[in-house]
Amino acid sequence: MGLQRSVLRVLVPTSVSAGVAVAAWAGWLGWDQEYDVAADGSVSGPYAVWQVAGLVVTLLLAVGWAAARGHSAAAVAGTTAGLTLAAGADWSDDASGLFMVGVALVMVGSFIGSAVVAAVVSTGLDTPRQDRPLAR
């Protein structure tokens, strides 16, 4: 019984964090697949700066919220896994195979970014919080 509770205490927040990351990717970036061509012929995209900024702010808030509740490791692991999965699924139609470089960069960047946010939030609290026990 105790082992099941311990597993749930880790698995649930990690899964929620991963789900939030996938949903944030879909909401901010998943719908835009078009490249923009400027009048001078230069190409940019498919994402605009505001879309990526929205994704980052959304995930900063989600990781900060989870870390403030004592789920720092779950927030970092879940966010990293969710963004990596979403990027891999979104970019997998690239025939060159170079999308894996981008996916690896998303994985490393999301791990570092979410770890820094979780560490800052966790150390900024007056009293360290432990994982809350599950309600019976």
Secondary structure, 3 states (H helix, E strand, C coil): CHHHHHHHHHHHHHHHHHHHHHHHHHHHHHCCCCCEECCCCCEECCCCHHHHHHHHHHHHHHHHHHHHCCCHHHHHHHHHHHHHHHHHHHHCCCCCCCHHHHHHHHHHHHHHHHHHHHHHHHHHCCCCCCCCCCCC
